[in-house]
Amino acid sequence: MFNWWTFLFQTINFFVVLYILYRLFFNPLKTMIQKREESLKKRLEALQTGENELREKEQHYQEKLKEIDILKDKAFDTARKEAEEEKSRLLEKAERELEKEREKQKSIQAHERKKIDSAIKEQSLRFSLDYIARFARELIDESMHQKLIEKFLHALKSEEREEEIEALKKEIEPKAFKIRLATPLKIEEQTMHKIKKVLGDIFDTKAVTIETFSDASLIGGIKLEIGNRIIDGSIAQVLAQLQDEAEKALQVEQ
C-alpha cells in the first residue's frame, strides 16, 4: 500500500541531498568547469593565434618562394642573355678569325698562283728563247752571216752608236790598236776587208789589227772587243736583250 508520508519524506530527503550536493559540489564543479572552459578557450585562442601566425609565416614563406623563383628566373634570364651574348661574341670573333684566315689563304693562293704563273712564264720564255736560238742556228748560214755583219757595220756608223764610239775613241790609241773579233762562222775575206775599212774610218786610223777567234755561242753576227769595251752585234746578244726585256716585264707584273 502506498504510504504518502514515506513518499513525502523521501522526496524531502532527495531535495535536501540535492541542496547539499549543490552547495558542496556544483559551485566548485561549475567554477572548475568555467576555469577549464576559460583555459580551453585560451588554448584555443593561442592555437588560433599560432595557426594564424603559422598561416602568415606560410604565406610569407610562399611569397619568399615566389620572390626566389622570380629572382631565379631573372638570374636564369640574365645568365641566358649573358650566355647568348657571349655565344654571339665568340661566334663573331670566330667568324672574324675565319674571315682573316680566308683572306690569308686567298692571299697565299694568289701569291702562289702568281709564283706559278711567273714560273710558267719564265719557263715558257726560256723554252721560247731556246727554240729561237736552235731555229736561228739551223736557219743562219754563211751567206746570212755575212749580211748580219754588214748590217752590224752599218749600225756602227749610225747616230745611235755615235756616243758609244766617241767614248771608245777617248780610251784607245788612235794611231794603232788591236781588235779581238769573235765570230761563230767563217768570215769571207772581202767581208773582213770591209770590217777593217769601216773600223779604220770610224776610229780615224788605217793601222787596225784584228785578231779573229771562233765562238759558236754567238749563233750569228760578230762581237768586237776593243780595249775594255765590248760591242756585240751577234744573234746571242739580241736574244739576251729579249730575255732581259721579258724578265723586266715579268717583274713588273709581279
Phi, psi and omega in degrees: 000136183289132182247113183293325181292320178296318179297318181294318180295318180295322179295315180298318179297322180297315180290327177295316179297319178298319181295316179298316179297320181297316183289323186274324190241325189293310181298311177300321180294319179296316179298317179297318179295317178299315178298319180296318179295318178297319178296318178296321180297316179296319179295320178296319178296318178297318178297319179297317178297315179298320179294319178297315178299319179297319178296317178299316179297319179297317177297316178299320179295317178297320177297318177299318178299319178296317178298318178297318178297318179297313179298320179297316178297318178297316179298317178297317179298315179298314179297321179295315178298315179298319179296319178295318178297317178295321178297314179298317180298315180294321178295318178297317179298315180297321180294319178297317179295320178295320179296318177299317180294321177298314179298320178298314180295321177298316179298316179297315180297317179297318178297317179295321178297319178298317179298317180294314178300317179297317179296320179295317180295318178297318179295319178297321179298315180297317179298318181296313180295321179295320179294317179297318180297315179294320179296320179295321179298321180286330185277321187282125174243186184296325180295313178293327178298317178297321179294321178296323178293316179298321178295320179296317179296323178294322180293328179298331182269000182280166180294332181297328182265356187302314181297318179295318181294318180297319178295324180290323179299325181290339185267338187252163176283118187293331185285316182209132177208160185252138180240131173263127184242121178257134181217141179277338182232168180294141178254128179295152183299321179297319179293324179295317177301320180294322179298313180298318182295314181296316180294321177297318178295320182294316185261011176056050178206151175255354181265070180255121177253125182244123174257117184259136173217155186271139177215095185296338182292344181285343178070302180202159183082184183229163177230130182253136173245107182241111184063234178263008182250154177236129174245109188254120177239030184266165175296324179300322178293320178298315178296322178296319177296318177300317180296316179299315181296319180293319179295322176296319178297321177295320178296322178296320179295326181286000000 
